[in-house]
Amino acid sequence: MTLIKSISGIRGTIGGKPGEGLTPLDVVKFTSAYGAWVIQKTGNAKVVIGRDARISGEMINKLVSATLQGLGIDVIDLGLSTTPTVELAVPLEKAGGGIILTASHNPIQWNALKLLNDKGEFISDSEGKDILTKAEQDDFKFAEVKKLGSYTLIEDYIDRHVAHVLDLELVDKEAIAARNFKVVIDCVNSTGGIALPKLLKALGVEHVEEMYCTPDGHFPHNPEPLPENLRDISEKLKKGKFDLGIVVDPDVDRLCFINEDGSPFGEEYTLVAVADYVLSQTPGNTVSNMSSTRALRDVTEKRKGQYQAAAVGEVNVVNKMKETNAVIGGEGNGGVIYPESHYGRDALVGIGLFLSHLAKFGKSISMLRASYPNYHISKNKIELTPEIDVDQVLEAIKKKYAKHPINDIDGVKIEFDKEWVHLRKSNTEPIIRIYSESESLATAEHLANKIISDIKEVVTAS
């Protein structure tokens, strides 16, 4: 059993002993700490909650709802929902915060509590630490019987979310409808199965074949939207009857596309394509995390904007976007953040913008993909013994490559013209993660192996 308490929330596998898995006691304790923090921070005793379709979701929902009510907090429950839907609902409901009950792309045995502030954005590092401290110290107090919180169920927020997407200026329903797209979708039997059909119908897409759209939490494959997990939809597209495929993860904040021939568009290129469209209409700056493809920088500079890299983590990307007034940003895992909508990864917004782009492009999705610089990312890791000081190893690598452009806001990223390698240490184990990118996968892997060799030399020398 696994339980991970972090500054962004609590996640773990269902069952086991308290403190070892995500048990009811752990859910209640952490929810209590968060609820107490919301009241202390905002004075606003109202919290929005929503969940993906995981089998454990209904149980976790009841525990969270009752705990918040026990603190004197009014609960607005969106029921089966998506992460971006909850993010939108928090400010609309004038709430003090929000909790999303989802383990995102993790397998079926996992669940989690993702924590939002009163803007519907993920809490900061310092706020997360405050909540962890409250949980450790039992620093919360429950309400007396006449001051218990209320419970309200609102089940139409996905419809409101869809309407919000259609209201965005750059989402062109007429252009999308005119292309008469034939689309197949894979929603991994979670809440995307509710949201995507509604959105596509509203956008005028009449030909939609649904795969795994029953929101019962029985994931038909590993729910992370990577090519190796999407063989079924790829095989369907290979038959040549569809213009594209659309895939989301269980909580609908990650988005990827499949070309008309069944080949992957590439999750790294979801943001690249959407950003290209946004920049063509509203010139400005972009942001992604340090481990995302250089193609976003290329597209941004071609459109006369400036690109900035943020530390890994959605909250870090959002902070950098605000700092640079970015018009679009996100992460290379298929996460699109469009400030005109809200500061959160949103697959529904991403679909509206991408289909608008593809409709106006006027050609196939594979031709759209071919119009962008072609890069390949290699992902590796090297395990070290616990006594090795990972920070010292990274510092030694930094000195070795001091003549090259280096970014050290999150580990060490070294640039070699259009190639790069990014080294990050794990927060939980003596591992260095090594991401590298080049115009060929073989070169990216060679670059990673060179750095791994350098690390071994440093370790041996010390």
TASULGI-V822739 format. One record per residue. N is the residue number from 1. PSI is psi in radians with two decimals (999 if undefined). D_CENTER is the distance of its C-alpha to the mean C-alpha in Angstrom with 2 decimals. Layout:
n = {N N}
psi = {PSI PSI}
d_center = {D_CENTER D_CENTER}
This chain:
n = {1 2 3 4 5 6 7 8 9 10 11 12 13 14 15 16 17 18 19 20 21 22 23 24 25 26 27 28 29 30 31 32 33 34 35 36 37 38 39 40 41 42 43 44 45 46 47 48 49 50 51 52 53 54 55 56 57 58 59 60 61 62 63 64 65 66 67 68 69 70 71 72 73 74 75 76 77 78 79 80 81 82 83 84 85 86 87 88 89 90 91 92 93 94 95 96 97 98 99 100 101 102 103 104 105 106 107 108 109 110 111 112 113 114 115 116 117 118 119 120 121 122 123 124 125 126 127 128 129 130 131 132 133 134 135 136 137 138 139 140 141 142 143 144 145 146 147 148 149 150 151 152 153 154 155 156 157 158 159 160 161 162 163 164 165 166 167 168 169 170 171 172 173 174 175 176 177 178 179 180 181 182 183 184 185 186 187 188 189 190 191 192 193 194 195 196 197 198 199 200 201 202 203 204 205 206 207 208 209 210 211 212 213 214 215 216 217 218 219 220 221 222 223 224 225 226 227 228 229 230 231 232 233 234 235 236 237 238 239 240 241 242 243 244 245 246 247 248 249 250 251 252 253 254 255 256 257 258 259 260 261 262 263 264 265 266 267 268 269 270 271 272 273 274 275 276 277 278 279 280 281 282 283 284 285 286 287 288 289 290 291 292 293 294 295 296 297 298 299 300 301 302 303 304 305 306 307 308 309 310 311 312 313 314 315 316 317 318 319 320 321 322 323 324 325 326 327 328 329 330 331 332 333 334 335 336 337 338 339 340 341 342 343 344 345 346 347 348 349 350 351 352 353 354 355 356 357 358 359 360 361 362 363 364 365 366 367 368 369 370 371 372 373 374 375 376 377 378 379 380 381 382 383 384 385 386 387 388 389 390 391 392 393 394 395 396 397 398 399 400 401 402 403 404 405 406 407 408 409 410 411 412 413 414 415 416 417 418 419 420 421 422 423 424 425 426 427 428 429 430 431 432 433 434 435 436 437 438 439 440 441 442 443 444 445 446 447 448 449 450 451 452 453 454 455 456 457 458 459 460 461 462}
psi = {2.59 2.34 2.15 1.97 2.10 3.05 -0.26 -0.11 -2.82 2.33 2.67 3.11 2.51 2.34 -3.10 -2.89 2.62 2.36 -0.17 -0.52 3.12 1.46 2.89 -0.65 -0.68 -0.70 -0.80 -0.76 -0.81 -0.66 -0.68 -0.77 -0.73 -0.79 -0.74 -0.68 -0.74 -0.82 -0.79 -0.70 -0.75 -0.36 0.18 1.85 1.02 2.29 2.36 2.38 2.71 2.78 2.73 -3.00 0.30 2.59 -0.64 -0.07 -0.73 -0.71 -0.83 -0.68 -0.79 -0.72 -0.80 -0.80 -0.87 -0.66 -0.80 -0.74 -0.66 -0.40 -0.06 0.32 2.33 2.27 2.23 1.87 2.09 -0.01 -2.52 2.10 -2.92 2.79 -0.89 -0.48 -0.77 -0.71 -0.72 -0.64 -0.55 -0.98 -0.58 -0.60 0.05 0.84 2.85 -0.16 -3.03 2.65 2.20 2.17 1.61 2.53 0.41 -2.11 0.03 2.71 3.08 -0.55 -0.14 2.65 2.98 2.85 1.95 2.33 2.32 2.68 -2.97 -0.12 -0.03 0.36 2.76 2.49 2.74 2.98 -0.84 -0.65 -0.70 -0.69 -0.68 -0.75 -0.71 -0.71 -0.76 -0.70 -0.76 -0.61 0.10 0.76 1.15 2.73 2.30 2.75 2.72 2.89 -0.62 -0.01 0.30 2.65 2.82 2.96 2.20 2.26 2.16 1.98 0.13 0.31 -0.47 -0.67 -0.71 -0.65 -0.79 -0.78 -0.66 -0.75 -0.76 -0.42 -0.21 2.34 -0.63 -0.07 1.96 1.57 -0.72 -0.76 -0.70 -0.85 -0.66 -0.49 -0.27 0.85 2.48 2.06 2.49 2.40 2.56 1.98 0.32 0.59 0.69 -2.77 -0.21 -0.47 -0.36 -0.80 -0.78 -0.78 -0.69 -0.79 -0.84 -0.69 -0.76 -0.51 -0.03 0.27 1.87 -0.43 1.65 2.11 2.18 2.24 2.25 0.96 0.21 1.98 1.18 0.01 0.03 1.56 2.20 -0.23 3.00 2.20 -0.10 2.21 1.15 2.67 -0.70 -0.27 0.02 0.64 -0.64 -0.86 -0.60 -0.73 -0.69 -0.71 -0.51 -0.34 -0.18 0.32 -0.03 2.73 -0.51 2.88 2.59 2.27 2.39 2.86 3.11 -0.53 0.11 0.65 -0.14 2.48 2.31 2.78 2.69 2.34 2.89 -0.33 0.13 -0.10 2.63 2.37 -0.54 2.05 -0.52 -0.47 -0.06 -0.93 -0.67 -0.84 -0.77 -0.72 -0.71 -0.76 -0.84 -0.78 -0.52 -0.40 -0.59 1.50 2.51 -2.76 2.82 2.81 2.42 3.05 2.92 -0.33 0.17 2.84 2.57 -0.28 -0.56 -0.72 -0.76 -0.82 -0.73 -0.83 -0.58 -0.55 0.22 0.42 3.12 2.38 2.45 2.49 2.38 2.83 2.70 2.44 2.31 -0.72 -0.60 -0.68 -0.77 -0.78 -0.74 -0.62 -0.74 -0.72 -0.62 0.09 0.74 2.46 -0.27 2.62 -3.03 -2.66 2.70 0.02 0.32 0.33 2.00 2.18 2.02 1.76 -0.49 -0.44 -1.19 2.90 1.23 2.64 2.26 1.88 -0.55 -0.78 -0.74 -0.72 -0.78 -0.75 -0.73 -0.81 -0.58 -0.77 -0.85 -0.67 -0.77 -0.53 -0.67 0.02 -2.98 2.84 -0.59 -0.57 -0.60 -0.79 -0.68 -0.27 -0.15 2.69 2.45 1.90 2.76 2.34 2.31 2.26 2.13 3.01 2.72 2.23 2.35 2.77 2.63 -0.49 -0.19 2.32 1.81 -0.67 -0.70 -0.65 -0.80 -0.65 -0.67 -0.71 -0.70 -0.75 -0.67 -0.59 0.53 -0.38 -0.18 2.73 2.25 2.39 2.12 0.47 -0.32 1.53 -2.47 2.12 2.17 2.28 2.37 1.52 -2.00 0.10 2.71 2.80 2.39 2.13 2.21 2.43 2.56 2.54 -0.20 -0.24 2.79 1.24 2.43 2.13 2.38 1.93 2.37 2.66 2.46 3.05 -0.18 2.51 -0.66 -0.72 -0.68 -0.74 -0.65 -0.73 -0.76 -0.76 -0.61 -0.77 -0.69 -0.72 -0.73 -0.73 -0.73 -0.63 -0.75 -0.78 -0.74 -0.71 -0.52 999}
d_center = {24.10 21.21 20.19 17.86 18.32 16.20 15.92 12.56 14.11 15.90 15.03 17.57 19.63 21.82 25.46 27.68 29.30 28.00 26.13 25.53 23.21 21.32 24.63 25.69 27.23 24.06 22.17 25.10 25.51 21.99 21.85 25.28 24.26 21.35 23.72 26.42 24.22 23.30 27.02 28.06 25.54 25.89 28.92 27.05 27.37 24.94 21.47 19.27 17.76 16.14 15.17 13.96 16.95 17.28 20.97 20.82 19.02 22.36 23.88 21.12 21.20 24.95 24.87 22.43 24.36 27.71 26.83 25.69 28.85 30.86 29.81 31.11 27.75 27.53 24.70 23.16 21.70 19.74 20.20 18.08 15.20 11.52 8.99 9.64 13.25 13.71 12.45 15.05 17.61 17.95 19.85 21.51 22.93 23.87 22.39 22.20 18.70 16.40 15.21 12.63 14.08 11.59 10.89 7.82 8.92 11.92 15.37 17.56 19.27 16.31 15.26 13.93 14.20 11.38 13.51 13.81 16.75 19.19 17.33 14.40 12.26 11.13 14.41 15.75 16.98 20.48 19.68 17.92 21.08 23.28 21.81 22.19 25.73 26.54 25.51 27.65 30.58 30.46 30.45 30.23 32.93 33.09 34.85 38.35 38.96 39.68 36.53 33.94 30.93 30.76 28.44 27.47 25.66 24.26 23.28 23.00 19.86 18.09 21.26 20.96 17.39 18.84 21.75 19.63 18.04 21.62 22.88 20.84 23.53 21.91 21.20 24.54 25.35 28.84 27.85 25.40 28.09 30.72 29.04 29.35 26.31 26.46 23.01 21.95 18.72 17.20 15.33 15.87 18.10 15.58 15.13 14.12 17.80 18.81 16.70 16.92 20.72 21.29 19.39 21.08 24.41 24.12 23.44 26.61 25.31 28.06 27.69 24.67 24.93 22.71 21.71 20.47 20.02 21.86 19.63 21.46 18.86 20.87 18.37 20.58 18.83 16.21 13.08 10.87 11.29 13.47 16.99 18.87 17.38 18.12 21.89 22.97 21.44 22.50 26.01 26.25 25.43 28.01 30.67 30.37 30.18 26.81 25.47 21.85 19.34 15.97 13.49 10.44 9.04 10.76 8.89 8.36 5.05 5.23 8.78 11.69 15.40 18.60 21.77 24.95 26.49 23.81 22.50 18.79 17.85 15.40 11.60 12.33 14.49 12.35 11.75 15.33 16.94 15.42 16.29 19.70 20.38 19.45 21.49 24.35 24.66 23.75 24.38 22.61 20.30 16.85 14.42 11.96 11.69 14.84 13.80 12.86 15.74 18.77 19.02 17.13 19.84 22.51 21.57 21.35 24.70 26.27 25.51 27.12 24.09 22.90 19.80 18.56 16.45 14.61 14.23 11.19 8.74 6.96 10.35 12.28 10.96 11.76 15.07 16.01 15.40 17.70 20.11 20.54 20.38 17.89 17.94 14.64 11.86 8.34 7.29 9.25 6.98 7.27 5.02 8.11 9.27 12.89 15.02 17.72 15.67 13.69 11.60 8.16 5.53 8.01 9.08 12.55 13.11 12.03 14.56 17.18 17.08 17.00 19.85 21.76 21.58 22.66 25.37 26.83 26.62 29.04 28.66 26.70 23.02 24.26 26.40 23.56 21.70 25.05 25.36 22.73 23.44 22.90 21.31 20.52 18.44 19.96 18.18 20.74 21.62 24.96 26.09 28.61 31.06 30.33 33.18 31.83 30.48 27.19 27.28 30.75 29.73 27.02 29.65 32.14 29.90 29.26 33.07 33.74 31.70 32.68 34.11 30.76 28.09 25.99 22.95 22.85 20.41 18.23 20.52 22.55 21.68 24.83 25.38 28.10 28.65 25.86 24.81 22.88 22.12 19.72 20.75 18.81 20.31 18.78 19.04 20.48 22.76 24.95 22.73 21.98 19.07 20.26 18.34 20.75 20.90 23.96 25.35 26.36 24.67 28.00 28.12 24.57 25.63 28.94 27.37 25.29 28.50 30.45 28.21 28.33 32.11 32.21 30.39 32.93 35.73 34.57 34.33 37.76 39.32 38.26}
